[in-house]
């Protein structure tokens, strides 16, 4: 079995900051770990890992928990996130065809 993946110091610290923000927001709402875990559809041990900044937790799980307690992920203004997504999509469309993900044809010949 391979050992743990190497992680950059920046990624480790960013995950810890986000976990601490999630924990603080949960406490401000006076929710227990069990309450928040239930709302997020995860186990209490998984929530503990999120709050500790464990990089092994799926990013979707961390983002959902952050959203539930009101921790902004990128911007306070949610409309700004949609704008950023539009800009990234538009930039991607400008890339040459050879560097874009290929479109797969559906094999429907049964």
C-alpha atoms as a printed R data frame, in Angstrom:
    type eleno elety resid chain resno       x      y       z
1   ATOM     1    CA   UNK     A     1   0.000  0.000   0.000
2   ATOM     2    CA   UNK     A     2   1.449  3.377  -0.985
3   ATOM     3    CA   UNK     A     3   2.128  5.962   1.686
4   ATOM     4    CA   UNK     A     4   0.260  9.235   2.140
5   ATOM     5    CA   UNK     A     5   0.325 11.722  -0.720
6   ATOM     6    CA   UNK     A     6   2.668 14.652  -0.333
7   ATOM     7    CA   UNK     A     7   0.756 17.889   0.305
8   ATOM     8    CA   UNK     A     8   1.988 21.424  -0.032
9   ATOM     9    CA   UNK     A     9   2.140 23.543   3.094
10  ATOM    10    CA   UNK     A    10  -0.190 26.038   1.416
11  ATOM    11    CA   UNK     A    11  -2.868 23.395   0.758
12  ATOM    12    CA   UNK     A    12  -2.611 22.075   4.315
13  ATOM    13    CA   UNK     A    13  -2.957 25.540   5.831
14  ATOM    14    CA   UNK     A    14  -5.838 26.496   3.510
15  ATOM    15    CA   UNK     A    15  -7.763 23.353   4.509
16  ATOM    16    CA   UNK     A    16  -7.134 24.091   8.183
17  ATOM    17    CA   UNK     A    17  -8.367 27.678   7.799
18  ATOM    18    CA   UNK     A    18 -11.532 26.530   6.043
19  ATOM    19    CA   UNK     A    19 -12.106 23.834   8.671
20  ATOM    20    CA   UNK     A    20 -11.703 26.350  11.471
21  ATOM    21    CA   UNK     A    21 -14.128 28.747   9.768
22  ATOM    22    CA   UNK     A    22 -16.669 25.932   9.402
23  ATOM    23    CA   UNK     A    23 -16.310 24.985  13.055
24  ATOM    24    CA   UNK     A    24 -16.693 28.607  14.205
25  ATOM    25    CA   UNK     A    25 -19.792 29.124  12.028
26  ATOM    26    CA   UNK     A    26 -21.321 25.904  13.345
27  ATOM    27    CA   UNK     A    27 -20.760 27.012  16.922
28  ATOM    28    CA   UNK     A    28 -22.213 30.474  16.199
29  ATOM    29    CA   UNK     A    29 -25.358 28.721  15.000
30  ATOM    30    CA   UNK     A    30 -25.288 26.629  18.186
31  ATOM    31    CA   UNK     A    31 -25.384 23.414  16.177
32  ATOM    32    CA   UNK     A    32 -23.738 20.307  17.490
33  ATOM    33    CA   UNK     A    33 -21.466 18.263  15.274
34  ATOM    34    CA   UNK     A    34 -24.213 15.658  15.144
35  ATOM    35    CA   UNK     A    35 -26.752 18.288  13.960
36  ATOM    36    CA   UNK     A    36 -24.536 19.550  11.157
37  ATOM    37    CA   UNK     A    37 -23.461 16.080  10.103
38  ATOM    38    CA   UNK     A    38 -27.114 15.076   9.826
39  ATOM    39    CA   UNK     A    39 -27.946 18.136   7.738
40  ATOM    40    CA   UNK     A    40 -24.991 17.414   5.449
41  ATOM    41    CA   UNK     A    41 -25.767 13.704   5.172
42  ATOM    42    CA   UNK     A    42 -22.387 12.652   6.534
43  ATOM    43    CA   UNK     A    43 -21.141 10.951   9.685
44  ATOM    44    CA   UNK     A    44 -19.919 12.846  12.732
45  ATOM    45    CA   UNK     A    45 -16.362 11.491  12.291
46  ATOM    46    CA   UNK     A    46 -16.340 12.868   8.725
47  ATOM    47    CA   UNK     A    47 -17.463 16.266  10.006
48  ATOM    48    CA   UNK     A    48 -14.644 16.186  12.574
49  ATOM    49    CA   UNK     A    49 -12.199 15.603   9.709
50  ATOM    50    CA   UNK     A    50 -13.697 18.551   7.798
51  ATOM    51    CA   UNK     A    51 -13.294 20.806  10.834
52  ATOM    52    CA   UNK     A    52  -9.697 19.622  11.329
53  ATOM    53    CA   UNK     A    53  -8.845 20.416   7.703
54  ATOM    54    CA   UNK     A    54  -8.208 16.811   6.694
55  ATOM    55    CA   UNK     A    55  -7.333 16.860   2.989
56  ATOM    56    CA   UNK     A    56  -8.649 13.315   2.573
57  ATOM    57    CA   UNK     A    57 -12.279 14.449   2.722
58  ATOM    58    CA   UNK     A    58 -13.968 14.889  -0.664
59  ATOM    59    CA   UNK     A    59 -14.007 18.516  -1.755
60  ATOM    60    CA   UNK     A    60 -17.731 18.333  -2.496
61  ATOM    61    CA   UNK     A    61 -18.397 17.314   1.086
62  ATOM    62    CA   UNK     A    62 -16.299 20.181   2.453
63  ATOM    63    CA   UNK     A    63 -17.996 22.699   0.134
64  ATOM    64    CA   UNK     A    64 -21.466 21.457   1.113
65  ATOM    65    CA   UNK     A    65 -20.709 21.708   4.838
66  ATOM    66    CA   UNK     A    66 -19.270 25.209   4.360
67  ATOM    67    CA   UNK     A    67 -22.382 26.251   2.452
68  ATOM    68    CA   UNK     A    68 -24.694 24.875   5.137
69  ATOM    69    CA   UNK     A    69 -23.081 27.006   7.847
70  ATOM    70    CA   UNK     A    70 -22.718 30.079   5.629
71  ATOM    71    CA   UNK     A    71 -18.965 30.127   5.113
72  ATOM    72    CA   UNK     A    72 -18.268 31.852   1.774
73  ATOM    73    CA   UNK     A    73 -16.110 29.736  -0.509
74  ATOM    74    CA   UNK     A    74 -14.865 32.343  -2.967
75  ATOM    75    CA   UNK     A    75 -16.840 35.547  -2.603
76  ATOM    76    CA   UNK     A    76 -19.406 36.902  -0.195
77  ATOM    77    CA   UNK     A    77 -21.568 37.779  -3.199
78  ATOM    78    CA   UNK     A    78 -22.879 34.566  -4.793
79  ATOM    79    CA   UNK     A    79 -23.546 36.376  -8.074
80  ATOM    80    CA   UNK     A    80 -19.802 37.032  -8.329
81  ATOM    81    CA   UNK     A    81 -19.157 33.279  -8.278
82  ATOM    82    CA   UNK     A    82 -21.519 32.819 -11.229
83  ATOM    83    CA   UNK     A    83 -19.691 35.600 -13.061
84  ATOM    84    CA   UNK     A    84 -16.336 33.928 -12.398
85  ATOM    85    CA   UNK     A    85 -17.710 30.655 -13.762
86  ATOM    86    CA   UNK     A    86 -18.889 32.421 -16.923
87  ATOM    87    CA   UNK     A    87 -15.450 34.013 -17.385
88  ATOM    88    CA   UNK     A    88 -13.622 30.708 -16.967
89  ATOM    89    CA   UNK     A    89 -15.989 29.013 -19.412
90  ATOM    90    CA   UNK     A    90 -15.503 31.792 -21.961
91  ATOM    91    CA   UNK     A    91 -11.723 31.592 -21.587
92  ATOM    92    CA   UNK     A    92 -11.833 27.840 -22.080
93  ATOM    93    CA   UNK     A    93 -13.769 28.294 -25.325
94  ATOM    94    CA   UNK     A    94 -10.853 30.372 -26.666
95  ATOM    95    CA   UNK     A    95  -8.383 27.512 -26.263
96  ATOM    96    CA   UNK     A    96  -7.348 25.649 -29.395
97  ATOM    97    CA   UNK     A    97  -9.383 22.518 -30.066
98  ATOM    98    CA   UNK     A    98  -6.384 20.221 -29.455
99  ATOM    99    CA   UNK     A    99  -6.137 21.225 -25.768
100 ATOM   100    CA   UNK     A   100  -9.841 20.990 -24.996
101 ATOM   101    CA   UNK     A   101 -11.347 17.796 -23.665
102 ATOM   102    CA   UNK     A   102 -12.449 15.624 -26.589
103 ATOM   103    CA   UNK     A   103 -16.147 15.082 -27.080
104 ATOM   104    CA   UNK     A   104 -16.981 11.419 -26.835
105 ATOM   105    CA   UNK     A   105 -19.388  9.906 -29.245
106 ATOM   106    CA   UNK     A   106 -22.078  7.804 -27.665
107 ATOM   107    CA   UNK     A   107 -21.807  4.145 -28.622
108 ATOM   108    CA   UNK     A   108 -25.453  3.163 -28.835
109 ATOM   109    CA   UNK     A   109 -24.946  0.137 -31.086
110 ATOM   110    CA   UNK     A   110 -26.256 -2.678 -28.886
